[in-house]
Amino acid sequence: MLKNFVRFSSVLRPIQNEQKRSFLTIINQGFEGYRTTFGQNPVHLKPGLRLSIPILHDVQKVDVREAGMTVDKIDAYTKDNVPVQLSAVLFYQVKNAYKACFEVSDYRSGIRSVGTSSLRSIVGQFEYDQIIGDRNKINKEWLIVVGDSIEHWGIQTTKAEIQSFGPLDASVAKTLEKQMDAERDRRQQELNTRAKINISEGEKQSTILQSEGSLIAAKNLADANFLTMQKHAEGKKYSIEQETQALCQQLEIISKQLNNDPHLTVQYLLARKRFEELQAIANGQNNSTYFINNQTEGVHSLKLFADLIKKDL
């Protein structure tokens, strides 16, 4: 009798410890689900309380919110064979829950594997200095590569960011520091050389421009002097022509007054010249005496000049 009770109790114990199963499931906000019946005929489940019969149904839930995945301490080599270690974060979002459920067994694990391998490959395409100087370029490249790889899973990458990047150990860091110091010195010397070349070139151009300016100024001065002399000569020529014309008119008038006698005309002109000289001597400050060698001719000429003046008056 006791043996039969023990056997009965051992049969009932597993039934008492068996987990209770619910005929309902909850799809939270921000999630989508697919329910299959005996592994087929998937039905799309939106957020809310949904029917899920054990053994008959199987429900897969997918988070369709944007999520981030951290990739820690990846060892890689740059293009110039520098061993580095880096950490990064990748943001993604499920755009097609059906593909995320049935096109890949575990899309999270797949994203992590693709992200890790592609990041190592991309780091190998850049030199160490390029990654240090511009991380945005490698971030964009990584985002594109991962996005193209997981797009057929119904998942879209939204953002990629390298959080930390550096040499793998201290010895490599010291070697890189020395190389960077040498490179900075080389670049500084190159900049100084270029600056000196630019200064020399500037001085050369300045000298050339000054020489050209002096040449143009000398040419302009010579042209100005030539034009001044030309204008002065033209003015003097015009003045002589006017004086000559006036003298000819005077001679013509005097000749008519003297009955066209050339001898008397010449005497008149001589007398007039003597009169002008005497007048200048008389008006001078230091001269008070004037000597006439040929008194008869001089007096006669002056008398002739005076007679003509009286006729004019």
WOWOPE-V812618 format. One line per field, one symbol per residue. phi: phi as a letter, one per 40 degrees, with the letter a starting at -180 (. if undefined). burial: I if it has 24 or more other C-alpha atoms within 12 Angstrom, else O. Layout:
BEGIN
phi=???
burial=???
END
This chain:
BEGIN
phi=.cccccccccccccccccccbbcbbbbccgbbbbbbbfgafcbcbcdicbcacdgcbbbbbbccccbbbcbbfccabcccgccbbababbbaacbbcccccbcacaccccccccccccccccdccbcdcccccacccccccccccccccbcccgbbcbabaccaaaccacccccccccccccccccccccccccccccccccccccccccccccccccccccccccccccccccccccccccccccccccccccccccffcccccccccccccccccccccccccbcbbbbbccccccccccccccccccccc
burial=OOOOOOOOOOOOOOOOOOOOOOOOIOIOOOIIIIIIOOOOOOIIIIOOOIIIOOOOIIIIIIIIOOOIIIIOOIIIIIOOOIIIIIIIIIIIIIIIIIIIIIOOOOIIOOIIOIIIOIIIOIIIOIOIIOIOOOIOOIIOIIIIIIIOIIIIIIIIIIIIIIOOIIIIOOOOOOOIOOOOOOOOOOOOOOOOOOOOOOOOOOOOOOOOOOOOOOOOOOOOOOOOOOOOOOOOOOOOOOOOOOOOOOOOOOOOOIOOOOOOOOOOIOIIIOIIOIIOOOOOOOOOOOOOOOOOOOOOOOOOIIOIIOOIOOOOO
END
